[in-house]
Amino acid sequence: MTFLPGVLKRTFTALALSLPESAGLSASTAPRIGGRRLEISTVPTLRRNSPPLPGLASGRRRNKLFSSFQAPEPPQSKCLNIFKDIDFSASNCNSPQSLIRNSDPDAVFVINGASRGIGFQFVRKLLNETEGKIVACCRSPEDVPNLQQLFSSVDKTSRDRVELIQLDVENQSSIEQAALEIKTKYNRVDLLLNVAGILGDGKSTPGPERSVAKMDREWMEKTFQVNVIGPVMLSKELTPLMAQNRRFTKKRLDNNHADKQRATAVVANLSARVGSISDNGLGGWYSYRMSKAALNQATRTLAHELKRQSIWCIALHPGTTDTDLSEPFQRNVQAGRLFPVEFTVDSLMNVIDSMEEENSGGLYDWAGKAIPF
């Protein structure tokens, strides 16, 4: 095995441990390699130095951390990055765009896969830290106990900010109908979070396939439908509601008309480190790896086109997160090596809120570190 100079100190064991940590599915986790996972480092809540913007004086506390979890350093990548890390070390790191977006009462935040796990925590996070509407998309809106419990615990004003919409990412008609509802009711989208995804448990499902002999056509097709095709088709339907005239937006910025400005919109796709081709040092997980690699390519390609419409795109690796779907793989996970969902979402929102145009199209982990494709 060949190592680059930056990772000469890493042994094969450390490399093996990096795979499960890399699994980090939006609502899933990874199989075990030696029964252990690699850990990662905490992301402080910081802001960039920016003048106050209209709408920030509401008294709502910004960037409140839901988790005090402390994580070790992320694994280093084994190839050259073409994107810069998102630096959280400086004070006041939130971008002016995110401050405008989060304080705008007319902003619309759409979450694909909102009924549980990371998607559900995004609903909680956005409800607490933004002023706009939250569209929670899920396959069965009539069966969402987590959301119903949340609704019963908040005041009417907060409850009225959240709308449930039926969405099955495996069904094109469902995708188009959900987009039509959003257009009819809001006619805009400011942040699209594509969270829904599948990995499988290796018992009741063929995936994650650890060898070529385990590959199954139907499972591979389903994995691509949920992890790539669905999110990309939803993005296709919603980006017309996210687009702005770039020249007019820049002119408003130059004239300091922040009170009339709509922030740059963002498409955030939950991916995984194992979708990185250059970081694939162990193999396995055929369908999942391939689907996430395809999602990364889609994110990069969308970013090139959509930047002309003031839309940024980013792919995010959340780390291995403690969700319902991770339970089959948690038996041998050591204490402190599995991320609480609150920590994951706190971290991912820090990445989204701190990104700039130069980060659009990149694949980033929860700590803001760029991952090579």
C-alpha positions in Angstrom: 0.0 0.0 0.0 1.4 3.5 -0.9 1.0 6.4 1.4 1.4 10.1 0.6 3.9 12.1 2.7 1.1 13.7 4.8 0.0 10.3 6.0 3.3 8.4 6.5 2.5 8.0 10.2 -0.8 6.3 9.5 -0.7 2.5 9.7 -2.9 0.1 7.8 -5.0 -0.3 11.0 -5.7 3.4 11.0 -6.7 3.2 7.4 -9.0 0.4 8.1 -10.6 2.3 10.9 -11.4 5.2 8.7 -13.9 3.3 6.6 -16.7 3.0 9.1 -16.3 6.5 10.3 -16.6 7.5 6.6 -20.0 5.8 6.3 -21.8 8.7 7.8 -25.1 8.3 5.9 -27.8 10.9 6.4 -30.0 8.4 8.2 -27.8 5.4 8.3 -24.3 4.2 9.3 -21.6 1.9 8.2 -20.6 -1.7 8.7 -17.8 -2.5 11.1 -14.1 -2.9 10.2 -12.6 -4.6 13.2 -15.6 -3.5 15.1 -14.3 0.1 15.5 -14.8 3.6 14.0 -12.6 6.6 13.6 -13.6 9.8 15.4 -13.5 13.4 14.5 -13.2 17.0 16.1 -15.6 19.4 17.5 -16.8 22.4 15.4 -17.0 25.6 17.4 -19.9 27.9 16.8 -18.3 31.1 15.4 -19.3 34.0 13.2 -17.7 36.2 10.6 -17.3 39.9 11.3 -20.3 41.5 9.6 -22.4 44.5 10.1 -25.9 43.9 11.7 -28.5 43.0 9.2 -32.2 43.7 9.2 -34.2 41.0 10.9 -31.5 39.9 13.4 -32.9 41.9 16.3 -35.7 39.5 16.9 -34.0 38.1 20.0 -33.8 34.5 18.7 -30.5 33.0 19.7 -28.4 32.1 16.6 -26.4 29.0 16.2 -27.4 27.4 19.5 -25.6 24.1 19.9 -27.9 21.2 20.6 -25.0 19.0 21.6 -21.9 19.4 23.7 -20.3 16.2 22.2 -16.6 16.4 21.7 -15.2 14.5 18.7 -11.6 13.8 17.7 -9.8 14.9 14.5 -11.2 13.8 11.1 -9.1 11.4 9.0 -6.7 12.9 6.5 -7.4 12.4 2.8 -5.0 10.6 0.6 -5.2 12.9 -2.5 -4.9 16.5 -3.5 -7.9 18.7 -2.7 -9.0 21.3 -5.3 -11.3 23.0 -2.8 -10.2 25.0 0.2 -11.2 24.0 3.7 -14.0 26.0 5.4 -12.1 27.6 8.2 -13.8 27.6 11.6 -10.8 28.9 13.5 -11.4 32.6 13.1 -14.0 34.4 15.2 -17.4 35.3 13.6 -17.3 32.8 10.8 -20.9 32.8 9.6 -21.2 34.3 6.1 -23.2 37.4 5.4 -25.4 35.3 3.1 -26.3 32.9 5.9 -27.2 35.8 8.2 -29.5 37.2 5.7 -31.0 33.8 4.9 -31.6 32.8 8.5 -33.1 36.1 9.5 -35.5 36.4 6.6 -39.1 35.6 7.6 -39.9 34.9 4.0 -37.2 32.4 3.5 -38.2 28.8 2.7 -36.2 25.8 3.9 -37.0 22.4 2.3 -35.9 19.2 4.0 -36.1 15.9 2.0 -36.2 13.1 4.6 -37.5 15.0 7.6 -39.3 12.4 9.6 -36.4 11.0 11.6 -32.6 11.0 12.2 -30.6 13.8 10.7 -33.6 15.2 8.7 -35.7 15.5 11.8 -32.9 17.2 13.7 -32.6 19.7 10.9 -36.3 20.6 11.4 -35.5 21.3 15.1 -32.4 23.3 14.3 -34.1 25.5 11.7 -37.1 26.0 13.8 -34.9 27.3 16.6 -32.4 29.4 14.6 -34.2 30.8 11.5 -37.2 33.0 10.9 -38.7 31.5 7.7 -40.9 28.6 6.7 -39.8 25.0 7.0 -41.1 22.4 4.5 -40.7 18.9 6.0 -40.9 16.4 3.2 -41.4 12.7 4.1 -42.8 9.6 2.5 -45.7 9.1 5.0 -46.8 12.4 6.6 -49.5 10.6 8.5 -46.9 8.5 10.3 -44.3 10.9 11.8 -44.3 10.5 15.6 -41.1 12.5 16.0 -42.5 15.5 14.2 -45.9 15.2 15.9 -44.2 15.2 19.3 -42.2 18.3 18.3 -45.3 20.1 17.2 -47.0 19.4 20.5 -44.1 20.9 22.4 -43.8 24.3 20.6 -46.1 27.3 20.5 -48.6 27.9 17.7 -46.4 30.5 16.0 -43.6 28.0 15.7 -45.9 25.1 14.7 -47.4 27.2 11.9 -43.9 27.7 10.4 -43.6 24.0 9.6 -45.5 22.3 6.8 -45.6 18.6 6.1 -45.5 17.6 2.4 -45.6 14.0 1.1 -42.6 13.1 -1.0 -41.4 9.7 -2.2 -38.0 10.2 -3.9 -38.4 7.0 -5.8 -41.5 8.3 -7.5 -41.2 11.0 -10.2 -44.8 12.0 -9.9 -44.5 12.5 -6.2 -41.4 14.7 -6.7 -43.2 16.9 -9.2 -46.3 17.1 -7.0 -44.3 18.2 -4.0 -42.5 20.8 -6.0 -45.8 22.1 -7.4 -47.1 22.4 -3.8 -44.0 24.4 -2.7 -44.3 26.6 -5.8 -48.0 27.3 -5.3 -47.7 28.1 -1.6 -44.3 29.8 -1.4 -42.9 30.4 -4.9 -39.4 30.3 -3.5 -36.8 28.1 -1.9 -33.7 29.3 0.0 -32.2 26.1 1.3 -32.7 22.6 0.0 -31.4 19.8 2.3 -31.4 16.4 0.5 -31.0 14.2 3.5 -32.9 11.0 2.6 -30.7 8.0 1.8 -30.2 4.3 2.2 -27.3 2.0 3.0 -29.0 -1.3 4.1 -28.3 -3.5 7.1 -26.6 -6.5 5.4 -29.2 -8.9 6.8 -32.7 -8.0 5.5 -31.2 -6.2 2.5 -28.4 -7.2 0.1 -26.5 -4.0 0.9 -24.1 -2.9 2.0 -22.4 -5.4 -0.3 -18.9 -6.4 0.9 -18.0 -8.4 -2.2 -18.9 -8.5 -5.9 -20.7 -11.8 -5.3 -23.2 -10.0 -3.1 -24.2 -7.5 -5.6 -27.9 -7.4 -6.5 -29.5 -5.5 -9.5 -32.7 -4.5 -7.7 -30.9 -3.3 -4.7 -28.4 -1.3 -6.7 -31.3 0.3 -8.7 -33.1 1.2 -5.4 -29.9 2.6 -3.9 -29.4 4.9 -6.9 -33.1 5.9 -6.9 -32.9 7.0 -3.3 -29.4 8.3 -3.0 -28.9 10.0 -6.4 -31.8 10.1 -8.8 -34.4 11.3 -6.3 -32.3 14.2 -4.9 -31.1 15.3 -8.3 -34.7 15.3 -9.7 -36.0 17.2 -6.7 -33.2 19.7 -7.2 -34.2 20.0 -10.9 -37.8 20.9 -9.9 -36.9 23.3 -7.1 -33.9 25.2 -8.5 -36.2 27.5 -10.6 -37.6 28.7 -7.2 -34.1 29.3 -5.9 -32.7 31.2 -8.9 -32.0 34.9 -8.9 -30.5 37.3 -11.4 -26.8 37.3 -10.4 -26.1 40.8 -11.8 -29.1 42.4 -10.0 -28.2 40.6 -6.8 -24.6 42.0 -6.9 -25.9 45.5 -7.7 -28.1 45.4 -4.6 -25.2 44.3 -2.5 -23.0 47.1 -3.9 -25.7 49.6 -3.1 -26.1 48.3 0.4 -29.8 47.4 0.0 -29.5 44.5 2.4 -33.0 45.1 3.6 -34.3 44.2 0.1 -31.8 41.4 -0.6 -32.6 37.7 -0.8 -29.6 35.6 0.2 -27.9 33.2 -2.2 -29.7 29.9 -2.1 -28.0 26.6 -1.3 -28.5 23.0 -2.3 -26.9 20.7 0.3 -26.7 17.0 -0.5 -25.8 14.6 2.2 -23.1 12.4 0.8 -20.3 10.3 2.5 -16.6 10.0 2.5 -16.8 6.5 1.1 -18.1 8.2 -2.1 -14.6 9.6 -2.7 -12.8 7.5 -5.3 -9.3 8.6 -4.3 -10.1 7.8 -0.6 -11.2 4.2 -1.4 -8.5 2.1 0.2 -10.5 -0.9 1.2 -13.3 -1.6 -1.3 -16.7 -3.0 -0.5 -20.0 -1.2 -0.3 -20.5 -1.3 -4.0 -23.9 0.3 -4.4 -23.5 2.8 -1.6 -20.0 4.0 -2.8 -21.1 4.3 -6.4 -24.3 6.2 -5.5 -22.5 8.7 -3.3 -19.7 9.2 -5.9 -22.5 9.9 -8.5 -24.1 12.3 -6.0 -20.8 14.1 -5.6 -20.4 14.4 -9.4 -24.0 15.8 -9.6 -23.3 18.3 -6.9 -20.1 19.6 -8.7 -21.9 19.8 -12.1 -24.9 21.6 -10.6 -22.6 24.1 -9.0 -21.0 25.1 -12.3 -24.4 25.7 -13.9 -26.3 27.2 -11.0 -23.7 29.7 -9.9 -24.9 31.9 -12.7 -28.3 32.0 -10.9 -26.9 32.8 -7.4 -27.3 29.2 -6.2 -24.5 27.4 -4.4 -24.2 23.6 -4.1 -22.3 21.5 -1.5 -22.0 17.8 -0.7 -21.6 17.0 3.0 -20.2 14.0 4.9 -21.9 13.9 8.2 -19.8 11.3 10.0 -21.2 8.1 11.5 -24.3 9.3 13.3 -26.4 7.6 16.0 -29.8 7.1 14.2 -32.3 4.3 14.1 -30.8 2.9 11.0 -27.3 2.7 12.6 -28.4 0.4 15.3 -27.5 -2.9 13.5 -23.8 -1.6 13.4 -23.4 -0.2 16.8 -22.7 -3.3 18.9 -18.9 -2.9 18.9 -18.7 0.8 18.6 -16.6 2.3 21.4 -18.0 5.1 23.6 -17.5 8.5 22.1 -17.0 7.2 18.5 -20.6 7.5 17.4 -21.9 11.0 16.7 -25.1 12.2 18.5 -27.5 13.4 15.8 -27.6 16.9 17.5 -23.8 17.2 17.1 -24.0 16.2 13.5 -26.6 18.7 12.6 -24.9 21.5 14.6 -21.8 20.8 12.7 -23.4 20.5 9.2 -25.2 23.8 9.7 -21.9 25.4 10.7 -20.5 24.3 7.3 -23.5 25.5 5.3 -23.7 28.8 7.2 -20.0 29.4 6.7 -19.6 28.5 3.0 -18.8 31.0 0.3 -19.0 30.8 -3.4 -15.5 29.3 -3.6 -16.7 26.3 -1.7 -19.7 25.6 -4.0 -19.3 22.3 -5.8 -17.1 20.7 -3.1 -17.4 17.7 -0.8 -16.9 18.6 2.8 -16.9 16.7 6.1 -18.8 18.0 9.2 -15.7 19.8 10.4 -15.4 21.9 7.2 -12.5 20.0 5.7 -12.6 19.4 2.0 -12.6 15.8 0.8 -11.1 14.9 -2.6 -13.4 13.3 -5.1 
